Structure formats: C-alpha cells, structure tokens
Amino acid sequence: MDKFVIQGGNRLQGEIQVSGAKNAAVGLIPAVLLCDEECVLENVPDISDVSICLRILYELGASVEMLKPDTYRINCKGVRGFSVPYESAKQMRASYYFLGALLGRTGKARVSMPGGCPLGDRPIDQHLKAFSALGARSCNDHGMIDLSADKLVGGQIYFDVVTVGATMNAMLAAVKAEGLTIIENAAKEPHIVDLANFLNSMGADIMGAGTDVIKIRGVSYLHGTTYAVIPDQIEAGTFMVAAAATGGDVLVKGVIPKHLEPITNKMKKIGVNIEEFDDAVRVWVDGPLVKTSIKTQPHPGFPTDMQPQMATLLTLAEGTSVVTEGVWEQRFRYVEELRRMGADIAVNDKVAIITGTGKLMGAPVKACDLRAGAALIIAGLAANGVTEIEDIHHIERGYGNIEEKLRGIGGDIRKVSTPPTAMKKAL
C-alpha cells in the first residue's frame, strides 16, 4: 500500500506545470472509436483513469502506442467488439463514455454501471434518455447497460438537469447519426467544448458547444487527426489553493486563465493575489485570508471539483465561511479527516459551516475520493507537523506525479510504499 507523507510548514515558491485535463481526456479517448484512421492525442495526463481508458481501447482491439509520456497514437480500425470488460469499466465513472462512442460506432454497446469515487448516486437516466431520442433501445442486465439501435437518427434532446456526462455521451452518439440533433439544457464546461473541437477536427459538424444549446449535424465518416487535450483547470486550481494555503508565491503554468475564472474570482474575494498572463497565473499571499460563501454549481459557477480544496483553505481564513454543495450529495465525506487535523467544520446536509482556526496540525488521514485527497494534501502542506495520507489511489486517478510537482516548488512530500498488514505480520 502506498501513502503520502508530508512535513508541513514550507512556503511554496516557484513555477509548476499543469497537465492535460482529466475530465477532457476520459471523453476524448473513447471518441477515437468513432474513427477508423490514426489519431494522435497530445497533452494526455499521466493518471490512472487515462490508463484504464487506454486499456479498454486495447481490450476492444485498438492499437495504442505511446509516442511520448503525454502523447499516444491510437488506431481503432481493428475494433470488432462492442462490450467493455467489466473489470476495467467498474474502476472509473467515465467508463460510461464508451456507451455513446460504441453506440455511434457499431449501433451496439455494453458497459457496466459507472464506478469511480463514492460521491453518491450516479444515475444515468439522462444518458439513456438521450440515446432513446436517437433511436436506441436500452436495458439493464445485472449491472450491465446494453444499448442497440437499427439506425441512429438525429432528434431533439432536452435534459431535465444540467449534466456533463450525458451531454458528452449524447454528442458521441449523435455525431454520426442521420440528420440533425439538438441538445437543450446542455452542460457548458470547458471539456464539453474540447470534445466538440476534437470531433470537429475529425470532420464532425457540431455547433454551440459551451452554450446551453448544441446542434449536431450527423456525418457518415470521421477522419484521423492530431489534437492536444486542454489544460486541467482543476489541477491548476488545486495548485493555486496550495500556494495560498502555505502563504506562498507560485506561477502556475500551462493554463487557460479564462477557464479558471470561477476559481480565481472566489480566491480574490478571500484575499489571495492573482495575476493573469497568456498561459499562466501567479498566485501569492501577503495578508490575512478572510471568510466567504461558496455554492458549487455547473459551469460557469464554482466547480464542485474544487469545493474540498477551497474548504480547506477557508479553515485558515478569519471568520466563519459557508460552503454549500449544489452537485454531489456526499461531497463532504472528507470533513471528518480535516477535523482530525484541527479544522472546525460543522456539516448539515449539503451545507458546511467553517470557522477559521488559522492553523492545522499534521495527522494520519485517509483520502475518501479524488478531490478529498487533493484537499488533504493541501492541508498537510499547510499544517504544523507530519501528515500521512492513505488510500492515495483515489488521488492518482486525477493527479499525475503530484508529489514530484509539489516538491519542485518546495513542498516536503514523498510517496512511501508499505506492505499490507498480512505481509507486515509475516515479516
């Protein structure tokens, strides 16, 4: 078992590079199935979710070749099947993007219900509603979702709630459907736009991505392309908060500042200095942090994937802050771990009341999900003493080589491998 060991108290300083976006990459990789020509994906993050996606493609019959650590050549000409192996699919929520991609490719798809972080119920009713509007039939067979269609035909799709996953799945299924598809109440996140740009670079006809109405005119053929994944705004935001929590001065490089605006605006309100450049942001603190209120919402609102990190920062601010979770029902599972480190947080349903204590103390904690793990790293960097974080496989789903990156700006963090309990006894 691996864990992170952090000696807190170091002020982070210097430059840190952001990787490609996890939430974009896990949609773009399945999208390659819609093309039988060679595609090259650049700026692909080195994370476990990406490894699983690439393994699924390989298991389906695609050729996958690493050209560089962040670049892959993929050719799906050899893909014959339409069923994603259960053991691979259950490890990640984004495995459901193979539903739309395989349906668009073959008219059939079979994928298990999504796994990933335990953040509450993950209904796929809106996904199935979109597939049905395009002419697909669906059934749930012992936890496996089966889709089939004699022919996909464009249709009108209206989502009852704003949903990133269903929006991307509808795009994947509709891009080669006959006629026009109109998606209303669509999600507007940057990775929605990235998927549309990627598909358009292959010859798709998608308009309106980034607005609440997306129009897709189906095409019969997609060609190969070379495409770079957008930078990860959540990784960037995590580094920004880490810099602020340690009273540091960090240049976060390789970002799109426009994508960071919901995070940047809230951090400025609590007293963090932020300067924007073309592809970088400088973050530094030269005064006290102050309280604020946050409510997570779909883009362009404050992102739920930054809520635990910001809550950690607010434990160091003056006054009482209120954080309301508007997306996931179990996003506050990390609070108990922060309490072990001295945080004063009370949770009532989807609202957390944070009374800033100005300090945290090192303690043994566990990452209960991806972003909770990132929050605990930030807490450990800012705390007095040593913090040990277990269950870091959650963190490695979305942050590649995070310990090396943070060491590069002064963080005292290392990854330690320890044998399982049974092995310890044997020794």
N, C-alpha and C positions, 0 to 999 in steps of 0.2 A: 504493500500500500504506500502511496505517495502522499506527502503533505508539504505545505509551505511553512517555513519557519522565518519569522520576520522580527528583527530587532528594530523597534520603533524609535522615533525621535529625530531621524535625519531629515533635513530640509531638502526637498527635491529641487535640483537645478540642472539646466542644460537643455538638450534637444532630444525629442523622442519621435519615432516614425510610426505612423498609423498604417495598419494593414488593410486589405480589401474587406468589404462589408460581409459579415456572416450572413445577414438576412437577405442580401442580394445573391451571394454565391450559391446558396442552397436552393434558389429558384432558377438561376441561370444554368446550373449543371444539368438538372432534369430537362430543361428546354432544348438541350442539344439533341435529345431524342427525336425532335421534330424534323431533323435534317439528316440526310444520308451522306453528307460530304464532311470533309475535315473541318473542324472548328478548333481554334486556339483561344484559350481563356487565360488572360494575364491578370496579375494582381490578385491572385486567389489566396485567401488566408490559410495559414497552416494550423488548422483546428480539426478536432475530431469529427465534427458534423460534416465538414467537407470530405474528410477521408471516407466516411460512411457513404456519402453521395457518390463518390467516385467508385467505391467498391460495388455499389448497387449497379452502376452502369456496366462495370466489368462483368458482374454476375449475369447481367442480361445479354451479354455478348458483344459489348462495345470494346474497341481498343482504346486504352488510356495510357498515355505516355507523358512522364514528367520531363519537360524541357529545361526548366529551372525550378528552384524551390517554390516559386509562386506562379509558374506557367505550365499549362497542360495542353497537350494535343489530344483531341478526342474525335473518334470516328465511330458513328453508330450504324454503319452500313451492315454490320454483322448481327445486329439485334433481331432476334426472331420471336422472343417471348414477350409476354405482357404481365407476368406475375413477379412482383418484387419479393425476394426471400424474406420470410417473417423475421428471422433473427437479426437481419440488418435493419429492416424498417422500424422495428419496435424501439430502437435506440434513439430515435430522433423525431421530433414533431414534424419537421419539414419533409419527412418521407411522403406526406400526402401530396406534394407537388408532382410525384410520379403518377398520380391518378390522372391529372389533367394532361400531362405530357404523353403518357402511354395511350390514353383515350384519343388524343389528337393524332397520334402516330398510327395506331392499329385499329381503333374503334373498340378496343377492349382494354381493361386494366383490372388488376387485382393487387391490392395493397392492404396491409394491416392498419388498424386504427392507430393514430399517432401516439408516439411516446414522448420523450424529452423531459423537461423539468416539470415537477409536480406543482403546478400553479393553479390547479382547479380543473373543472370540467372543460373539455376541449371538443365541443360539439362541431360536427361537420355538416350540419343540416343546410347551411347556406352554400357549401360546396356542392352538395347533391342537388340543391335547387337550381344552381347554375347549369350543372350537367344535364339535368332534366329539360331545361329550357332549350338546350341544343339538340335534344332528341335521344339522350342516353337513358338507359334503364339501370337501376341500381338495386343491390340487395346486400345485407349484412350477413355473412356466413361465418359464425363462430369467431367474430372479431376481425374478419377479413372483409373489406369492401370490394364488391365485384361490380364493374361497370361494363356495359356493352351498348353498342349502337350500330344499326344497319347503315346509317349515314348521319353525320353531324351536319346540322343545318343552323345557320345563324338565327338568333332570336333575341327577345327582349328580356334582360335580366335585371331585377331590382332586388337589392339586398335589404333585408329587414333591419340589419345593423351594419355598421361600417366594419369590414373585416378584411385584413390584409391577405390572409391565406386564401380565402375564397376568391378575392379579386384576382390574385395571381393565377389561381387554378383555372378560373374562367377564361383568362387571357390565353393560357396554354392550350385549353381545349378548343377555343374559338378561332385561333389564328389560321387553321386550315379547314374550318367549317365552310360550307357553301353559303354564300350571301353575307349579309350584314348582321353583326351582333352589337347590341347597345347595352353597356353595363352602367346602371344607375346606382347612386349612393356608393360609388366605388371608393376604396381607400386611396390615399394620396401620398403615402410615404415615398421617400427617395428611391427605395428598392423597387417600388412599382414602376417608377419611371425608368429605372435601369433595366428591368426586364423588357419593357416596351422598346427601349432603344436597342437592346440586344437582338430581339426578334426582328425589329425593322432593319437592322444591319444584315439580316439573313434574307430579307425580301418580304417581310410581313408588311401589312398596311394597318397600323394602329395609330389612332389619333386621340388626344385628350388625356393621356396618362399624366397624373399629377393634378387632375381636376376630379370632380365627382361624377363625371360622365365620360366613359371611354367608348370609342367606336372602333370596331374591328371589322374590316372587310376581308373575308377569307381569301386565301390564295391556295393554289394547288401544290406549290413547290417552294421549299426554302433551300437556300444555298449556304455553303460554308462561309465562315467569317473569322476574323480575329478581333477580339474585344477585351477591354480591360474592365474589371469589376470596380465599382465606385469605392471610395474610402469608407471605412466603417465609422459612422458618426457616434455610435455608442461606445466603441473603444476610445475614440477621441474624447468623448465626454468623460469617460472614466479616468483618463489621464489628466484631464483638466481639473476634475474634482480632487484627484490625488495631490496635484500641485497645490491647490488651495488648502486642503486639509493639513498639509505639512508646512504651511507658510512659505511655500517655495516660489520659484521663478522658472517656468518651463515653456519652451517653444514646442508646440505640438505640430508636427509637420505632416504633409501629405493629406490634407483635409480639404473639404469644400465648405468654407465658412457659412454659406447660406443654409446648408443642412443642419448646422449647429445652432441656429438662431434661437429655438425654444430653450435650449440648454444655456446658451450664452446670456440671454436676457434674464433668466432667473438667477444665474450666478452673479451677475452685476448687481441685482437688487439686494443681495446679501453682503455686498461689499468686496467682491472679487474684481480685480482689474483684468480686463481682457482687451487685447489689441489684435485686430484682424489684418492679415496680409492676403495675398492672392491665393496661396495654398497652405497657409499655416495660421495658427493663433498663438499669441503669447499670453500666458496666464501667470499672474503674480498677486501676492497679498502684502499690503503694507499697513494694514489697520485691522480693527476688530471686525468679525463677521456678525451679522445681525439676523434676527428672525425673519421668516417669511411664510407664506402659504403656498402650497403646491397642489394642483389636481392633475392627475395624469389623464390624457385624452388622446384620441387618434391624431395623427399629424394634420395640421401644424401645431397641435397642442404639445404640452410637455410629455415626452415619451415615457411609457411605463417601464421600459428597459433601463431608464436612468433613475427611477424612483429610489431603489435601495441605496445607491451611491450618494444621492443628494440628501437622503435622510441621515446618512452617516455624517455628512458634512454639517448638517444642522445640529447635531449633538454637540458640535464645537462652537456654535454661534451663541450670541447673547439673546436671552428671551425665550419665549415659547412659540414654536412653529407648529403649523397644522399641515399634515400631508394626507390627501385624500386619493385613494386608488380608484380610478374610474374604468379600469380594463380587466384586470385579473382578480379573482376572488380570494386567492391565497398568496398574494404578493408579500404579505407581512410576516411570513414564516421566519425570516432572518432576525426579527426583532429580539427574540429570546437570546440569540447569540450576542447581539450588541449589548444587551443588558449584562451579560457576563463580563463585558469589558467596561462597565460603569455607565452605560447610557441610561438616561431617564426617559423612557418611552412608554406611553400607555396606548393600547390599541382597542378600539371599539368598532367592530365590524370592519368597514373599509376606511376608517379614519385613524390616523396616528397623531397623538399629541406629543411633541418632542420638546422637552425642557432642556435647553442647552446647559451642559455642565462645564464646558470649556476644556475638558480633558477626558481621555480614555486610558484604560490600563490593559496591558497585554494579558491574554488569557488563552487557554485551549478552546477552540471553537470548531464548528463544522459548517461547510458550505451546503446549504439545502437546495440551492439551484444556481444557475449560471450567474445571474446578476447579484444575487445574495452573496455569492463567493467573491465577486468583484468588490462589493461593499466591505466585506471583511478584510480584504487586502488593504483597502484604503484606511480602515480603522486601525489595522496593525501598523501601517506606516506612520500613522499619526500618534499612536499610543505610546505611553511610557512602558518600557519593558518588552518582554518577548511574547509574541502571538504565534500559536501553532494552529494552522488551518487544515483540517482533514476533509476527505471527500472532494478533493480538488479535481476529480474527473468532470464535475459539473463545470468548473471554471474553464477547463481545457476544451470544452465544447465550443466556446466562442472567443477565447483569447489565446493567440499563438505566442509561445515563448514570452509570456508576460513577465516572468521573473527576470529574464535576461534584459528585456527592455527597461524595466524599472531599476535594475542595477546600474544601467547606463546613465541614469540621471541621479544616482546617489542613494537609491533605496537599498536597505540591507535585507534582502530577501533571497532565500535559497530553497530549492526543491530537494527534499530528503526522502529517500526510499527506505521503508521499514518493512520487515517481513510480517505476514499475517500472524494473528495470535497463536494459531496452532503451530506455526513454524517457530515462533519465539519459544514456546514450551519445549519443542523438540530440541532446540539449541540449549 
